[in-house]
Amino acid sequence: MPGRQSDYTVVQQIGVGSFGTCCLVKRLADGQKFVWKEVRYGNMREAEKESLVREVNLLRDLRHPHIVRYIDRIVSKSSSTLYLVMEYCAGGDLAQLIQDRKQKRLAGRLNSMVPQEFVLKVFYQLLQALKELHLNQQGKILHRDLKPANVFLTSAMGDVKLGDFGLARVLSSEVSMAISYVGTPYYMSPEQVAKMRYNESSDVWSLGCLIYELCALHPPFTAKDQKELYGKIKKGEFRRIPHAYSDELFTTLSSMLKQNPEQRPTVQSLLQMSFINPSIMPKP
Ligand SMILES: CN(C)CCCNS(=O)(=O)c1cccc(Nc2nc(OCC3CCCCC3)c3[nH]cnc3n2)c1
């Protein structure tokens, strides 16, 4: 049973994403905080509106501890706007955490590195979220836009939740493509650069880039422009993450960044690694 705008009060706007404006809101009934993301569908073609409805229904049915929970949808016909109400993650996003650590490092502060224990927790939780998407009963869901700004924290250095995925795929019209591809595509896989099919192994590549960046505080491939970046991605050379992080972690990240998608580990195989998944007993 969809909600109404009058069920909520807007606390503040917290940003603009690939879909539109994002606000922190409070539910009047119980004062609980949520975020709502405004999707203006007025200029969408019929096919895009149908795709948006399919996407919202898919989001509604996803229930997982490491995927941002969809709570409600509100349609405002007068402004041709869909408000997607989602759980609020009070810790912000990983992009902010990386930015803060980079500032600390620039200021010469000692504890600028992200502890390996936290890196492995994020790694494990995002693998569980990707497993839920890739093995979804209603058919495989690919994230397609895994990046630090799409991973939210329940609290400072708390648990993580994957957010904002389907919308990037739904808003595939020219307009939203322009919006959703603002910024440099640091995590683009070689197969995407070569305009080949995107599949689960492309999500594994992006997760490898994300965990690499959490350790090194920069992506594995950086460049001054898109042409140079694509060249580096295709060449596939990157530096080791700082030596404070284990060889096991770097070796695993290197396998996720293999040029050939078929040579990359699957989400399932990564979840069988005892240094990532605490419920797997180490082999004697
Ligand atoms: C891009 N980042 C560096 C911005 C800094 C980070 N600060 S922030 O975004 O204001 C901030 C501060 C504290 C808590 C939260 N919590 C939060 N944010 C969401 O989306 C943010 C939105 C995503 C698209 C782009 C605009 C911002 C959520 N979506 C579902 N649950 C969410 N919970 C966010």
The ligand as an SDF file (V2000), in Angstrom:
LIG
                    3D

 34 37  0  0  0  0  0  0  0  0999 V2000
   28.8280   11.4700   -2.4960 C   0  0  0  0  0  0  0  0  0  0  0  0
   29.2010   11.4500   -1.0660 N   0  0  0  0  0  0  0  0  0  0  0  0
   30.6560   11.7740   -0.8850 C   0  0  0  0  0  0  0  0  0  0  0  0
   28.3820   12.4400   -0.3850 C   0  0  0  0  0  0  0  0  0  0  0  0
   28.8000   12.5060    1.0400 C   0  0  0  0  0  0  0  0  0  0  0  0
   27.9470   11.5510    1.8880 C   0  0  0  0  0  0  0  0  0  0  0  0
   27.1530   12.3270    2.6090 N   0  0  0  0  0  0  0  0  0  0  0  0
   25.5960   12.2480    2.4030 S   0  0  0  0  0  0  0  0  0  0  0  0
   25.2750   11.6040    1.2120 O   0  0  0  0  0  0  0  0  0  0  0  0
   25.1110   13.5650    2.5900 O   0  0  0  0  0  0  0  0  0  0  0  0
   25.0480   11.2970    3.7280 C   0  0  0  0  0  0  0  0  0  0  0  0
   25.4790   11.6310    4.9710 C   0  0  0  0  0  0  0  0  0  0  0  0
   25.0590   10.8630    6.0380 C   0  0  0  0  0  0  0  0  0  0  0  0
   24.2140    9.7800    5.8350 C   0  0  0  0  0  0  0  0  0  0  0  0
   23.7760    9.4550    4.5680 C   0  0  0  0  0  0  0  0  0  0  0  0
   22.9360    8.3500    4.4150 N   0  0  0  0  0  0  0  0  0  0  0  0
   22.3420    7.8560    3.2940 C   0  0  0  0  0  0  0  0  0  0  0  0
   22.5610    8.4540    2.1010 N   0  0  0  0  0  0  0  0  0  0  0  0
   21.9750    7.9360    0.9890 C   0  0  0  0  0  0  0  0  0  0  0  0
   22.1430    8.4870   -0.2500 O   0  0  0  0  0  0  0  0  0  0  0  0
   22.9340    9.6840   -0.3010 C   0  0  0  0  0  0  0  0  0  0  0  0
   22.8050   10.2700   -1.7020 C   0  0  0  0  0  0  0  0  0  0  0  0
   23.2800    9.2670   -2.7270 C   0  0  0  0  0  0  0  0  0  0  0  0
   23.2370    9.8800   -4.1040 C   0  0  0  0  0  0  0  0  0  0  0  0
   24.0310   11.1560   -4.1590 C   0  0  0  0  0  0  0  0  0  0  0  0
   23.5340   12.1480   -3.1320 C   0  0  0  0  0  0  0  0  0  0  0  0
   23.5910   11.5500   -1.7450 C   0  0  0  0  0  0  0  0  0  0  0  0
   21.1800    6.7930    1.0870 C   0  0  0  0  0  0  0  0  0  0  0  0
   20.4880    6.0510    0.1590 N   0  0  0  0  0  0  0  0  0  0  0  0
   19.8900    5.0560    0.8690 C   0  0  0  0  0  0  0  0  0  0  0  0
   20.1930    5.1610    2.1650 N   0  0  0  0  0  0  0  0  0  0  0  0
   20.9960    6.2310    2.3440 C   0  0  0  0  0  0  0  0  0  0  0  0
   21.5690    6.7630    3.4570 N   0  0  0  0  0  0  0  0  0  0  0  0
   24.2220   10.2100    3.5010 C   0  0  0  0  0  0  0  0  0  0  0  0
  1  2  1  0
  2  3  1  0
  2  4  1  0
  4  5  1  0
  5  6  1  0
  6  7  1  0
  7  8  1  0
  8  9  2  0
  8 10  2  0
  8 11  1  0
 11 12  1  0
 11 34  2  0
 12 13  2  0
 13 14  1  0
 14 15  2  0
 15 16  1  0
 15 34  1  0
 16 17  1  0
 17 18  1  0
 17 33  2  0
 18 19  2  0
 19 20  1  0
 19 28  1  0
 20 21  1  0
 21 22  1  0
 22 23  1  0
 22 27  1  0
 23 24  1  0
 24 25  1  0
 25 26  1  0
 26 27  1  0
 28 29  1  0
 28 32  2  0
 29 30  1  0
 30 31  2  0
 31 32  1  0
 32 33  1  0
M  END
$$$$
